[in-house]
């Protein structure tokens, strides 16, 4: 077995040193009746070539995004990731290192986490950011729990702009924790009256902008009303690239900003691993979940970084911890940070402008297809359209024509009865040819 | 004197070695590196993006008013910056990384290559199901392997990490209790004192109060102690097996029987499953739910702290409550059940999409490579290596539960350092100078000054022999009163000991520009 360095002679010698005659003597504490006598009912070891052959066959049964005109978004976005990013994150010292518990020999990880936290705080317009969450959806659930701790209330109001999966994750955690959730209806026109839902019993209001239907929301009046009632505003985003062109939630009064960072540095990967971004105000720092990296000095006075404020965390506080989280999205943070460093302000703005321009052109093109209506007044790189008939059928027929045309809203939330709505995303990867292919295919499907 | 979070000194005495200083502060290959905020510029950029098409924007009044101020670097500068950072990290690919309970084993690069196949790495979670049949087949195959290895009825694939898996398993237990009408009355979870901190934190998150089970003198849980705590208010027990002392809970079946007889469920923390794969199955031990850290047992890379992946295997009793979404086989191929209406018993959705697909590919590649024979051999070698370290250090270091076989990791306490003036922390820092990542220290909490060593099956005998010789040399110096090797350590790392107290007392969590220097400040 190519991964096991011990030889049989080594094993014999080591057993002798230990003073046992057979390896099974080391497993003697396993109750006799539960000891496996035979091998597991699984195939035997394979060489690298055989594994590669088997997995490549499975991979070949999927339509990869890069092989077709591709317009799928709804929480995960296909962007071009520079080759430098994937090379660097595969360096042994990053890839095969553990959580930086021994800071003197993990300054590489710690320094990039410090850079990551700074980038996220600046990007969201907030004062402090943590070293990442699992993804945007679980981060949102953690933000709600954090708001409950801060306000000592337990009722969250979720805007209909929130991605239905995010809403469902918040609901699962809240139901299980015994907290209350009020969900406003999904509304592609974005006309909900969320201000009316805010009162003195509310812990937090959760608003996504750009929303799941693409609409941008001015958070300022929501923040003002929330604060007047002692509630927090949690702002969510699912497309981090939007922050290159859209006013950040931190500048509109948000108390917690949380979202999906996959769009910078990370591929689609069928939904994971991704990287949750989480930022808040300095005054709420000690209620924040997740790891934090902080600056300090060593005994020679040199600047260095350590994991800090761990008295919030489970390994110190156990059942009194702010969260049960242990793992973060380390390597995905690194990918984010490297890509963001390559972009800088200039590149990020240009990337965001390109995504937006492509989406505007696509919206105009699709609006010209008979029977199609663009529903989103404002948007960044994703918008909602309505089609005659069933959107899921339309998407399926588009796929048969080799176009992955978006996400039927019913796939995210069948109970919303928006069966004619499709969410369509466009990024810098899309070309004029892609747009033509989409409009032609859609015209054919609808005719 | 500064103290770290364990309340131990973290500021050693000055050493006064006469080594010439360099102009740059660099030491040959050890090169200092500033932050990107100090070397980059908002006008610099390492990507070339063509001028965007001119369109009338649809941003309403919400166009960003001022840029974020993020510095950019050209591609070569970026490459050097992160390469230099990487060189300040220890890694499994450099040497033994014996962090107990963390399972730092070799990460095969085949797995990386497979995860990057466009058919896995470049597919979207919401593409039509017809266009991702191969991905669903992979998830289904991985699930089948996990069920066979554990002897369990079902597996929830979506949890993002071990602690997320714990949450999933405890939610399934809570849902099952609610279905029985006992959701409100059973509000206590039993957790041994030796448990990972995530266990009590998870139980508390779900509103349970946590009762601690003491460890018996031999480091395991006594079924009598469990029985004494069991009544009709107990929802379940969270037990790690093999436990964090590196021991197999030999009374696990009696504990499971007692838990079930009291109407409660048995959650097993599977962080240490790597010791028993192919040797015993949790399903045969009475377990109702157990998470599997794919990043430990099945070698998906730890990546400096993540991402992880924590699928949860479930017993027949808990399987109906598994979270959405999940993959099913139909006559037309694979399908995804993703809505409450399709499965009202499910406790709901845990995360936006299908889970850590990138980790699934890597874990399955690892499993296929090992096969049934290799998986068993890997467990045996992991246990053999840990026992070899134990046997060769038992005369010099102290084993809190006696010199008897352990599983995949061996736990020492600090009584062998009594009266030496050297602490577990000092000892760990001295290991750094010897070129080793230290073992897990001060965990588990049930022994004083814990040192938990997990060598894993990836180490050769020669590697272990050098490690053992190094440890023996360190112990003998400590006992001989040669403490300078410990008190000032590490001497040779990119940084000397870091002041954790200062970091926590006045947190600096992001970069701020330095104050401008003015004459008035002179």
Interface residues (C-beta under 8 A of the other chain):
Chain A: X1 X2 X3 X4 X5 X6 X7 X10 X11 X13 X14 X15 X17 X18 X19 X20 X23 X25 X26 X27 X28 X29 X30 X31 X33 X34 X35 X36 X39 X40 X41 X42 X43 X44 X45 X46 X48 X50 X51 X52 X54 X55 X56 X57 X58 X59 X60 X61 X62 X63 X64 X65 X66 X67 X70 X72 X74 X75 X76 X78 X82 X84 X86 X88 X89 X90 X91 X92 X93 X94 X95 X96 X97 X98 X99 X100 X101 X102 X103 X104 X105 X106 X107 X108 X109 X111 X112 X114 X115 X117 X118 X119 X121 X122 X123 X125 X127 X128 X129 X131 X132 X134 X135 X136 X137 X138 X145 X163 X165 X166 X168 X169 X171 X172 X173 X175 X176 X177 X178 X209 X216 X217 X218 X243 X244 X245 X246 X247 X248 X251 X260 X267 X268 X269 X270 X271 X272 X273 X275 X285 X291 X292 X293 X294 X295 X296 X297 X298 X299 X300 X302 X304 X305 X306 X308 X309 X310 X311 X313 X314 X315 X316 X317 X318 X319 X320 X321 X323 X324 X325 X326 X327 X328 X329 X330 X331 X332 X334 X338 X340 X341 X342 X343 X344 X345 X346 X347 X348 X349 X350 X351 X353 X354 X356 X357 X358 X359 X360 X361 X363 X376 X377 X378 X379 X380 X395 X396 X399 X404 X407 X411 X412 X414 X415 X428
Chain B: X5 X11 X12 X14 X33 X35 X36 X37 X40 X41 X42 X43 X44 X45 X46 X47 X49 X50 X52 X53 X54 X55 X56 X57 X58 X59 X60 X61 X62 X63 X64 X65 X67 X68 X69 X70 X71 X72 X73 X75 X78 X79 X81 X82 X83 X85 X86 X87 X88 X89 X90 X91 X92 X93 X94 X97 X99 X102 X104 X106 X107 X108 X110 X112 X113 X114 X115 X116 X117 X118 X119 X120 X121 X122 X123 X124 X125 X126 X127 X128 X130 X131 X132 X133 X134 X135 X137 X138 X141 X145 X148 X149 X160 X161 X162 X163 X164 X166 X167 X171 X174 X196 X197 X198 X200 X201 X202 X203 X204 X205 X206 X207 X210 X247 X248 X249 X250 X252 X253 X276 X278 X279 X280 X281 X284 X285 X295 X301 X302 X303 X304 X305 X306 X307 X308 X309 X323 X324 X338 X339 X341 X347 X348 X349 X350 X351 X352 X353 X354 X355 X356 X357 X358 X359 X361 X364 X365 X367 X368 X369 X370 X371 X372 X373 X374 X375 X376 X377 X378 X380 X381 X383 X384 X385 X387 X388 X390 X391 X392 X405 X407 X428 X429 X432 X437 X438 X443 X457 X458 X459 X460 X461 X463 X488 X490 X493 X494 X495 X496 X497 X498 X499 X500 X502 X503 X504 X507 X508 X509 X510 X511
